[in-house]
Amino acid sequence: MVLREDEKFDADLRKGRIAAETLMKPMTFFEAVEALKLPKAEEGGEKKKGDKKGGNTIISTQTHHLVTKIDLSGFKFLRFSKAGLQELIMGIDRLPCIRAVSLKNNGIADEHDREILALMSIQKIKSLDLSCNSMEKMGGQIGKKLRDEVTHFTWIDLTQNLFYNDVAANTAILMGLKKQKELIFAGLTCHGQQSEMMAHLIQPKRPGMALNMRNSTLTKPCMTYLCNNMTNYSYYITALSFKFCYIDFDQILMLGDGLRFNKTIVKLDLSSNALKACWTKFLFEALLDNYCLAHLDLSNNFLDNEFAVDLSHLLESNQTLHTVDISNNPIEPEGAKYLLQQLLTKNDTVESLGDLENTNMLMGVRYREEIRQCLFLNSSNHARKRMIMNQIEQTKHNNPTQKNIKKPNEPFQKKGEKLANDNTFTMDMQTQYPMLKPIAFSNPM
């Protein structure tokens, strides 16, 4: 009997272990589609008797079918399947409120052309993200679809696909994008004269337009057209992404001149462009007069302490910037000190500097933690931050005799007086790091 119980216990233990391992495994694309519980074909839309054309597609009105966006990205190495894509399209066609679909980084190839073209034919879908996939010959088919058949897209991203060097495919896509009457965002990797065609998607007296030109090669006429229209009130540009475009010094100067008096652009991405501090000076001079840009991405560049000092001067005057991503730049403690001082005393609007904790190791743990706490005060309670700084200034004003006192002796040196009467620590030294709190070097629970 004891042996039977032990064997039963071992069997149950193995079952529980297998179940736990199953839960830890990421879902495949088909399993993710099944987890959405999309309406099936047999629930409606079948041919009725006496109806030669077949019945109309029945739209589901159940609560869990009233979604507006489906994001199934990142399944490139998780068994992305054609059957799962077909199941997704059949279910999307029966959703009443669907407006956006994201299939980014799924390894979609030319063999999925029929499903992708069927997805683009669904009039309800206004936003479609097909970036970071493996489509090559399908680029021409997508361009023909956009040019000759559909005009309902307002947001579409086709960057980082394999047809970026196919001139005919990119030309067809650009001509198709011009046919989209309500287009407000377009993403496409292009080179040479095609970058100029991409820039000319921005037309006067049209709704706000954002361009994602990641990994593109920008010509001088392309940048000239964009920068000249930044100051033209007939053109409405809302965002520009030049990530991995490696723009040169002359283009930085042109961009600065365009941003100086621009009143429409709210987001600018200049990450991964090998920028240096001597280049960004001219950009910051223009931003001193700009009061519209809210998000500036300068991550993954070669920006050092000189850049940090220039940025601190910009933040002192510019109270519009909300996010300045400076992650993964070689900024050291000397530069972080200037940033922290300006954030504490002069700036109340910046709420994020990017992922400093995991990328900017050269800053040091102390400065990164203090900057994080200061940014938290900016995002949560401006009144509390002003109260803390007012208390510090009031304490300095009430204790003028405690300033400019010589530095303390060695910590292990024996003192003649009691510690309570020790006045060697000045108020300036005590408030040098007013926001510092204990750091818990432990894993999160």
Number of C-alpha atoms within 10 A of each C-alpha: 6 7 8 9 10 11 12 12 12 12 12 12 12 12 12 12 12 12 11 11 10 11 10 9 8 11 15 17 25 20 12 15 20 13 10 13 12 20 23 15 15 7 12 15 15 13 13 11 8 8 8 8 8 12 14 11 14 16 18 20 13 10 7 12 20 13 14 14 15 16 11 16 18 17 21 19 11 14 15 17 17 15 11 18 20 19 18 25 18 18 20 25 21 22 22 17 17 19 19 19 21 19 21 23 20 23 23 25 16 15 12 15 17 12 18 20 15 12 20 21 16 15 13 18 22 19 20 21 19 24 24 21 20 19 23 18 16 22 24 19 19 21 21 17 18 25 19 12 13 17 20 20 25 18 21 23 21 24 24 23 22 17 22 20 13 15 16 13 21 25 19 20 24 23 19 20 25 19 18 17 13 18 24 20 21 21 21 26 25 27 21 15 16 21 23 20 18 26 19 15 19 23 16 15 10 15 16 19 23 24 21 22 27 22 20 23 20 23 16 14 14 19 21 17 14 20 20 15 19 24 19 15 13 12 20 23 28 21 19 20 19 22 22 18 19 19 19 13 15 12 17 18 18 18 20 21 20 21 27 20 18 25 18 20 22 20 19 20 20 23 24 19 19 17 21 15 18 13 16 20 19 17 19 21 16 20 24 18 14 20 19 21 22 18 20 19 21 26 25 21 19 17 23 17 21 15 23 22 18 19 22 22 17 20 23 17 13 22 18 19 24 19 18 20 21 26 23 23 22 20 22 17 17 15 21 23 20 17 22 22 17 18 21 22 13 16 22 25 19 22 20 21 19 18 15 21 15 10 16 19 17 16 22 14 14 16 21 22 19 20 23 21 15 24 21 16 19 23 15 12 11 13 11 12 19 16 11 14 15 13 12 16 14 11 14 17 11 9 11 11 12 14 14 12 12 9 10 11 10 8 7 6 7 8 11 7 8 7 8 6 7 11 12 15 15 19 21 15 12 10 15 10 15 14 17 16 11 7 9 7 6 6 5 5 3
